[in-house]
Amino acid sequence: VWESDALAVATVSSSGLVTAVSAGEATISAAVPSGGRGSLRIRVFPAFHGHWEGDLNVTSITVPPDWQALGEEDCNGLPDCASWIPLTADFTQDGATVTGSLRSTFNAPPNYEWTVRSGTVSIDGTLSLTTDEIAYRLPVHAVESRTRVVSWESRADTPGVMTGTAAVQYSSDTLSGNPVVEGCLEADNIIRECSGWRRSAGGVGSNGRFVNADMRRELPFGAGRAR
């Protein structure tokens, strides 16, 4: 007789075939008529591995006074911010550890490519990560700046769909304070939604629809904003 102590995580058939249901841990056990019994503790992970494309729909921008001189301002909420950062993610997953890179995909500089640091998947299936810090210069303002992803919390409860939030922080030796752009994952560039990214089949292309270059304008922090 085969049993699972957490059917919401994994089920097991009468022949011993285990089927993953959701993220978490479960104990699979088997008993035989003679009285013998054995068990195995397993863990189920969401699949973050692969190539993802979409937008970080901006839900909040916090701008210190020094940075406001570059033309950016605070905003709060999707309708108010009405901006996005187009991104791609290439993740490699080994159990609870996720490595890889995140890259902005603007048609004009600045384009960023961050290397993932400390990417881990929690027991409940949430991927948390930060990235390294990269330097860039805005063509218009010629300000030497740095940027990194300071927060990323995503889930892949539905295969091939990743939902979640992220925060990007900026810094500069010539400007005080640290602007922070927060947002949610959206595949179809719908400003008022956060429906998540789709994994690209074969690692190429995207199921999302993206805004043409002529519908974007450059902002100091590299976020696209609808006119």
C-alpha positions in Angstrom: 0.0 0.0 0.0 1.4 3.4 -1.1 0.6 6.6 0.8 1.4 10.3 0.7 1.1 12.4 3.9 0.6 15.6 1.9 -1.7 15.1 -1.1 -1.7 18.8 -1.8 2.0 18.5 -2.5 2.4 15.0 -4.1 0.1 12.0 -4.8 1.2 8.4 -5.2 -0.6 5.7 -7.2 -1.2 2.1 -6.2 1.8 1.1 -8.3 4.1 3.7 -6.6 4.1 6.4 -9.2 4.5 9.8 -7.6 2.9 12.9 -9.1 3.9 16.4 -8.1 1.0 18.7 -7.3 2.5 21.9 -5.8 5.5 23.2 -4.0 6.3 21.7 -0.6 7.4 18.6 1.1 5.7 15.2 1.5 6.6 11.8 2.8 5.9 8.9 0.5 5.5 5.6 2.3 4.9 2.0 1.3 3.7 -1.0 3.4 3.7 -4.7 2.4 1.4 -7.4 3.8 4.2 -9.1 5.7 4.6 -6.0 7.8 7.5 -4.3 6.2 7.3 -0.5 5.7 9.5 2.1 4.1 9.3 5.9 3.5 11.0 8.7 1.6 10.8 12.4 2.3 10.6 14.4 -1.0 10.4 18.0 -2.0 8.5 19.5 -4.9 9.9 22.6 -6.7 8.2 24.9 -9.2 10.1 25.0 -12.5 11.9 28.4 -12.9 14.5 27.0 -15.3 14.4 28.5 -18.8 14.1 31.8 -20.7 11.4 34.3 -19.7 10.4 37.6 -21.3 8.1 40.3 -20.1 7.8 43.7 -18.4 8.3 44.9 -14.9 5.1 47.1 -14.6 6.1 49.9 -12.3 3.9 50.2 -9.2 6.1 52.7 -7.3 9.0 55.0 -7.8 10.7 56.7 -4.8 13.1 59.5 -5.9 15.4 61.4 -3.5 15.7 65.2 -4.1 19.1 65.1 -5.8 17.7 62.7 -8.4 14.6 64.7 -9.1 16.8 67.2 -11.0 17.1 64.5 -13.7 13.4 64.8 -14.5 12.0 61.9 -12.5 9.4 62.1 -9.8 7.7 59.9 -7.2 4.7 57.8 -8.2 2.5 55.3 -6.5 0.2 52.7 -8.2 -0.1 51.3 -11.7 -2.3 54.0 -13.2 -0.2 56.7 -11.6 3.2 55.3 -12.6 2.1 54.1 -16.1 5.6 52.9 -16.9 7.5 49.6 -17.4 10.9 48.1 -17.7 11.2 45.4 -20.5 13.2 42.5 -19.2 14.3 39.0 -20.0 15.4 36.3 -17.5 17.5 33.3 -18.1 17.4 31.0 -15.1 19.2 27.7 -14.4 17.7 25.7 -11.5 19.2 23.0 -9.4 16.7 22.2 -6.7 16.3 25.2 -4.4 19.2 27.1 -6.1 18.6 29.4 -9.0 21.4 31.1 -11.0 21.4 33.1 -14.3 20.9 36.6 -15.4 18.3 39.4 -15.9 18.6 41.8 -18.7 16.7 45.0 -19.7 15.8 45.0 -23.4 15.4 48.7 -24.4 16.0 49.5 -28.0 18.4 52.2 -26.9 20.8 52.5 -24.0 20.9 52.1 -21.1 20.6 48.4 -21.2 21.5 46.5 -18.1 22.5 42.9 -17.6 22.6 41.7 -14.0 24.0 38.4 -12.7 21.8 36.6 -10.2 23.1 36.3 -6.7 21.6 34.3 -3.9 18.7 32.9 -5.9 16.8 30.5 -3.6 13.4 28.7 -3.7 11.6 28.5 -0.4 9.6 25.6 0.8 6.4 27.3 -0.3 7.8 27.7 -3.8 8.7 31.4 -3.8 11.9 32.4 -5.7 13.8 35.1 -4.0 17.0 36.7 -5.5 19.2 39.7 -5.7 21.7 40.6 -8.4 25.1 42.1 -8.7 25.5 45.9 -9.2 26.4 47.2 -12.7 27.5 50.6 -13.8 26.0 52.7 -16.6 25.8 56.2 -17.9 22.6 57.9 -19.1 23.3 59.4 -22.6 21.3 62.6 -21.9 22.5 63.5 -18.4 26.0 61.9 -18.5 25.6 60.9 -14.9 27.6 57.9 -13.8 25.2 55.6 -12.0 24.9 52.0 -10.7 21.9 49.7 -10.5 21.0 46.4 -9.1 17.9 44.3 -8.3 17.6 44.4 -4.5 14.4 42.4 -4.3 12.7 39.7 -6.4 9.8 37.5 -5.2 8.2 35.3 -7.8 6.2 32.1 -8.1 5.5 29.6 -10.9 2.4 27.8 -9.5 1.1 27.4 -13.1 3.6 25.7 -15.3 5.1 28.2 -17.8 3.7 31.3 -16.0 5.7 33.3 -13.5 4.1 36.0 -11.3 5.7 38.2 -8.7 7.3 41.5 -7.8 10.7 43.1 -8.0 12.6 46.2 -6.9 15.5 47.9 -8.7 17.7 50.3 -6.8 19.9 53.1 -8.2 23.0 54.8 -6.8 25.6 57.3 -7.8 28.8 58.9 -6.3 27.6 62.3 -7.4 24.0 62.1 -6.3 22.8 61.4 -2.8 20.1 58.9 -1.9 19.0 55.7 -3.6 16.0 55.8 -6.0 14.0 52.6 -5.9 11.7 51.4 -8.7 9.2 48.7 -7.6 7.0 46.7 -10.0 5.1 43.5 -10.8 5.6 41.0 -13.6 3.4 41.4 -16.7 3.7 39.7 -20.1 1.4 41.7 -22.3 2.3 45.3 -21.4 -1.1 46.0 -19.9 -0.3 48.8 -17.5 -3.0 48.1 -15.0 -2.4 44.4 -14.7 0.2 42.0 -13.1 -0.7 38.7 -14.8 2.9 37.4 -14.9 5.4 36.3 -17.5 5.3 33.3 -19.8 8.2 31.0 -20.4 9.3 31.2 -24.0 9.1 27.9 -25.9 12.6 26.6 -26.8 14.2 29.6 -25.2 13.4 31.9 -28.1 10.6 34.5 -28.6 7.8 35.3 -26.3 4.1 34.7 -25.8 3.7 38.3 -24.7 2.9 41.3 -26.8 5.3 44.2 -26.5 5.0 47.9 -27.2 6.8 49.3 -30.2 9.8 51.5 -29.8 8.0 54.7 -30.9 5.6 54.3 -27.9 8.4 54.7 -25.4 10.5 57.5 -24.2 13.7 57.4 -22.2 13.5 58.2 -18.5 16.5 58.7 -16.2 16.1 55.3 -14.6 15.6 53.5 -17.9 11.9 52.8 -17.5 9.6 53.1 -20.5 6.5 55.3 -19.9 3.4 55.6 -22.0 2.7 59.0 -23.4 
